[in-house]
Amino acid sequence: MTHVLDSATASRFAAAALGHVTREYPNKMDHVLSGPGDVQGPRALHPVFFGSFDWHSCVHGWWTLFTLLRLYPDMPEANRIRALADELFTPDKVAAETAYAERPESRGFERPYGWAWLLMLAAELDRHEDGARARTLAPLAEAFARRFRDFLPLAAYPVRVGTHYNTAFALRLTLDWAEGAGDAALADQCRGRATLWHAADRDCQAWEPSQDEFLSPALMEAALMRRALAPDAFANWFEAFLPRLAEREPATLFLPASVSDRSDGKIAHLDGLNLSRAWCWREIASSLPPGDARRPIALEAADVHLDAALPHVTGDYMGEHWLASFALLALLAGRRG
């Protein structure tokens, strides 16, 4: 079955995101206390991104909403999205988010996953005809772009785990913003680190999945290198990185992860692994020429993973507060510019 984004699916995802971006509790905070005055709740600390169980999920929940609003401006949820955005995306509230990010104690706040998603949200807002919200968010986007510019020269090594610390995922998203915003320096830094970290990688064994991964370390690396390298260079790199793909090896990359308990937030990550693998497989397929025998194999793998995960995007809050964003990445792969 070939999966596409349609109006019914868009409405389902939008309704789910609207149900959590302003749900303040339960909340898992990434917050360093420097004194008693820092003991505050999510909404006080983060007047825009206080919902969705954690800060980064709220950020990409809004990415989901704004992306769907652009693609389906007349969807039933459109007016609710616009009204809520008018309420929350204001200069004073964004200024408060920016001030929090610039605290000395926030140096490691949401690094690198939340940084990348905030820039992905800013890149989406830049695609909207009315650039008012993009301009409102710009100070916070610049704060996180500056964090990347400062951090990447210090990052001697990649982080290959399949969770929030994965550096390939962060650079893959950041490249979208940097290129769209005309930040050539940051784009060059991302490509430079990707090359330093991964250019020599060969014959990936793909020791995955781990119990709480929502990213494929192997496929996420390939998706980054697809964006970081010129097409011919990527083709050569990819052939060496997964030399037995035509034989569907490593086999683990073609088998969706099994999720034993969707009420457990860590175990529910595995639904996200299936969705992010689908996204990566589709991106990889889009880089292969039409006659390449690996292209239908990659597309089939994407569909198998979507079959396993799409029915579970909604249903339990432990997955529902974030999975739609990864489903949307997968469904739009190959369609996005």
PESULGI-V410648 format. One record per residue. N is the residue number from 1. RES is the residue in three letters. SS is DSSP state (@ for helix, = for strand, . for the rest). D_FIRST is the distance of its C-alpha to the first C-alpha in Angstrom with 2 decimals. Layout:
<<N:RES:SS:D_FIRST> <N:RES:SS:D_FIRST>>
This chain:
<<1:MET:.:0.00> <2:THR:.:3.79> <3:HIS:.:6.30> <4:VAL:.:9.71> <5:LEU:.:13.05> <6:ASP:.:14.43> <7:SER:@:17.83> <8:ALA:@:17.01> <9:THR:@:15.34> <10:ALA:@:18.27> <11:SER:@:20.70> <12:ARG:@:19.44> <13:PHE:@:19.83> <14:ALA:@:23.15> <15:ALA:@:24.53> <16:ALA:@:23.86> <17:ALA:@:25.58> <18:LEU:@:28.44> <19:GLY:.:28.94> <20:HIS:.:29.75> <21:VAL:.:31.20> <22:THR:.:34.53> <23:ARG:.:34.44> <24:GLU:.:37.24> <25:TYR:.:37.27> <26:PRO:.:36.30> <27:ASN:.:36.65> <28:LYS:.:36.63> <29:MET:.:38.90> <30:ASP:.:39.56> <31:HIS:.:43.20> <32:VAL:.:46.34> <33:LEU:.:49.52> <34:SER:.:52.62> <35:GLY:.:54.82> <36:PRO:@:55.07> <37:GLY:@:54.25> <38:ASP:@:50.70> <39:VAL:.:49.92> <40:GLN:.:47.83> <41:GLY:.:44.64> <42:PRO:@:41.30> <43:ARG:@:42.05> <44:ALA:@:45.50> <45:LEU:@:44.27> <46:HIS:.:41.08> <47:PRO:.:41.57> <48:VAL:.:38.26> <49:PHE:.:35.91> <50:PHE:.:37.26> <51:GLY:.:34.25> <52:SER:.:30.91> <53:PHE:.:32.61> <54:ASP:.:33.44> <55:TRP:@:34.32> <56:HIS:@:31.44> <57:SER:@:28.83> <58:CYS:@:30.77> <59:VAL:@:30.78> <60:HIS:@:27.05> <61:GLY:@:26.64> <62:TRP:@:28.69> <63:TRP:@:26.64> <64:THR:@:23.62> <65:LEU:@:25.80> <66:PHE:@:27.33> <67:THR:@:24.13> <68:LEU:@:22.62> <69:LEU:@:26.04> <70:ARG:@:26.14> <71:LEU:@:22.76> <72:TYR:.:23.30> <73:PRO:.:27.11> <74:ASP:.:27.34> <75:MET:.:24.98> <76:PRO:.:26.83> <77:GLU:.:27.44> <78:ALA:@:28.84> <79:ASN:@:32.49> <80:ARG:@:32.35> <81:ILE:@:30.90> <82:ARG:@:33.65> <83:ALA:@:36.38> <84:LEU:@:35.52> <85:ALA:@:35.29> <86:ASP:@:38.68> <87:GLU:@:40.10> <88:LEU:@:38.93> <89:PHE:.:38.64> <90:THR:.:42.37> <91:PRO:@:44.67> <92:ASP:@:46.60> <93:LYS:@:43.62> <94:VAL:@:42.05> <95:ALA:@:45.53> <96:ALA:@:45.61> <97:GLU:@:42.28> <98:THR:@:43.69> <99:ALA:@:46.95> <100:TYR:@:45.19> <101:ALA:@:43.24> <102:GLU:.:46.55> <103:ARG:.:48.46> <104:PRO:@:49.78> <105:GLU:@:48.19> <106:SER:@:44.73> <107:ARG:.:44.64> <108:GLY:.:41.83> <109:PHE:.:40.19> <110:GLU:.:36.39> <111:ARG:.:36.68> <112:PRO:.:34.40> <113:TYR:@:31.24> <114:GLY:@:32.74> <115:TRP:@:34.51> <116:ALA:@:31.35> <117:TRP:@:29.53> <118:LEU:@:32.63> <119:LEU:@:32.60> <120:MET:@:28.91> <121:LEU:@:29.88> <122:ALA:@:32.83> <123:ALA:@:30.74> <124:GLU:@:28.55> <125:LEU:@:31.75> <126:ASP:@:33.07> <127:ARG:.:30.30> <128:HIS:.:31.59> <129:GLU:.:34.12> <130:ASP:.:36.62> <131:GLY:.:37.42> <132:ALA:@:39.52> <133:ARG:@:37.25> <134:ALA:@:36.66> <135:ARG:@:40.44> <136:THR:@:40.90> <137:LEU:@:38.60> <138:ALA:@:40.02> <139:PRO:@:42.77> <140:LEU:@:40.38> <141:ALA:@:38.00> <142:GLU:@:41.04> <143:ALA:@:42.21> <144:PHE:@:39.05> <145:ALA:@:38.99> <146:ARG:@:42.56> <147:ARG:@:41.62> <148:PHE:@:39.21> <149:ARG:@:41.91> <150:ASP:@:44.39> <151:PHE:@:42.19> <152:LEU:@:40.47> <153:PRO:.:43.79> <154:LEU:.:44.48> <155:ALA:.:41.15> <156:ALA:.:42.15> <157:TYR:.:39.16> <158:PRO:.:35.45> <159:VAL:.:34.01> <160:ARG:.:31.09> <161:VAL:.:30.20> <162:GLY:.:26.78> <163:THR:.:28.33> <164:HIS:.:30.08> <165:TYR:.:32.54> <166:ASN:.:30.14> <167:THR:@:31.74> <168:ALA:@:28.93> <169:PHE:@:26.83> <170:ALA:@:29.94> <171:LEU:@:30.79> <172:ARG:@:27.31> <173:LEU:@:27.54> <174:THR:@:31.24> <175:LEU:@:30.85> <176:ASP:@:28.93> <177:TRP:@:31.91> <178:ALA:@:34.61> <179:GLU:@:33.51> <180:GLY:@:33.02> <181:ALA:@:36.33> <182:GLY:.:38.20> <183:ASP:.:39.16> <184:ALA:@:39.57> <185:ALA:@:41.46> <186:LEU:@:38.73> <187:ALA:@:36.06> <188:ASP:@:38.38> <189:GLN:@:38.92> <190:CYS:@:35.21> <191:ARG:@:34.83> <192:GLY:@:38.05> <193:ARG:@:37.07> <194:ALA:@:33.66> <195:THR:@:35.55> <196:LEU:@:38.28> <197:TRP:@:36.00> <198:HIS:@:33.30> <199:ALA:.:34.44> <200:ALA:.:35.85> <201:ASP:.:32.96> <202:ARG:.:32.05> <203:ASP:.:30.05> <204:CYS:.:28.30> <205:GLN:.:28.26> <206:ALA:.:25.81> <207:TRP:.:27.68> <208:GLU:.:25.08> <209:PRO:.:24.04> <210:SER:.:27.19> <211:GLN:.:27.47> <212:ASP:.:27.26> <213:GLU:.:25.32> <214:PHE:.:22.79> <215:LEU:.:22.80> <216:SER:.:22.32> <217:PRO:@:25.75> <218:ALA:@:24.55> <219:LEU:@:21.55> <220:MET:@:23.43> <221:GLU:@:26.31> <222:ALA:@:24.26> <223:ALA:@:22.85> <224:LEU:@:26.49> <225:MET:@:27.85> <226:ARG:@:25.40> <227:ARG:@:27.07> <228:ALA:@:30.52> <229:LEU:.:31.00> <230:ALA:.:31.29> <231:PRO:@:28.44> <232:ASP:@:30.57> <233:ALA:@:31.82> <234:PHE:@:28.39> <235:ALA:@:27.26> <236:ASN:@:30.32> <237:TRP:@:29.95> <238:PHE:@:26.31> <239:GLU:@:27.17> <240:ALA:@:29.90> <241:PHE:@:28.03> <242:LEU:.:25.13> <243:PRO:.:26.73> <244:ARG:.:24.67> <245:LEU:@:21.15> <246:ALA:@:20.63> <247:GLU:@:21.47> <248:ARG:.:19.06> <249:GLU:.:22.16> <250:PRO:.:23.00> <251:ALA:@:20.69> <252:THR:@:20.71> <253:LEU:@:18.71> <254:PHE:@:15.64> <255:LEU:.:16.11> <256:PRO:.:15.28> <257:ALA:.:18.56> <258:SER:.:19.65> <259:VAL:.:21.26> <260:SER:.:24.28> <261:ASP:.:25.78> <262:ARG:.:24.21> <263:SER:.:27.70> <264:ASP:.:28.95> <265:GLY:.:28.46> <266:LYS:.:28.49> <267:ILE:.:26.14> <268:ALA:.:23.71> <269:HIS:@:23.60> <270:LEU:@:21.12> <271:ASP:@:18.34> <272:GLY:@:19.34> <273:LEU:@:19.25> <274:ASN:@:15.57> <275:LEU:@:15.02> <276:SER:@:17.62> <277:ARG:@:16.33> <278:ALA:@:13.00> <279:TRP:@:15.42> <280:CYS:@:17.55> <281:TRP:@:15.07> <282:ARG:@:13.94> <283:GLU:@:17.66> <284:ILE:@:18.63> <285:ALA:@:16.25> <286:SER:@:17.77> <287:SER:@:21.15> <288:LEU:.:20.61> <289:PRO:.:21.67> <290:PRO:.:19.29> <291:GLY:.:20.77> <292:ASP:.:20.61> <293:ALA:@:19.05> <294:ARG:@:18.07> <295:ARG:@:15.85> <296:PRO:@:12.77> <297:ILE:@:13.58> <298:ALA:@:13.66> <299:LEU:@:10.39> <300:GLU:@:8.72> <301:ALA:@:11.00> <302:ALA:@:10.10> <303:ASP:@:6.45> <304:VAL:@:8.25> <305:HIS:@:10.88> <306:LEU:@:9.19> <307:ASP:@:7.86> <308:ALA:@:11.55> <309:ALA:@:13.23> <310:LEU:@:12.12> <311:PRO:@:13.59> <312:HIS:@:16.80> <313:VAL:.:17.55> <314:THR:.:20.15> <315:GLY:.:22.33> <316:ASP:.:24.90> <317:TYR:@:27.01> <318:MET:@:26.96> <319:GLY:@:23.37> <320:GLU:@:23.31> <321:HIS:.:26.06> <322:TRP:.:24.00> <323:LEU:@:20.29> <324:ALA:@:19.24> <325:SER:@:20.75> <326:PHE:@:18.62> <327:ALA:@:15.41> <328:LEU:@:16.80> <329:LEU:@:17.69> <330:ALA:@:14.18> <331:LEU:@:12.73> <332:LEU:@:15.77> <333:ALA:.:15.90> <334:GLY:.:16.53> <335:ARG:.:17.44> <336:ARG:.:20.57> <337:GLY:.:23.77>>
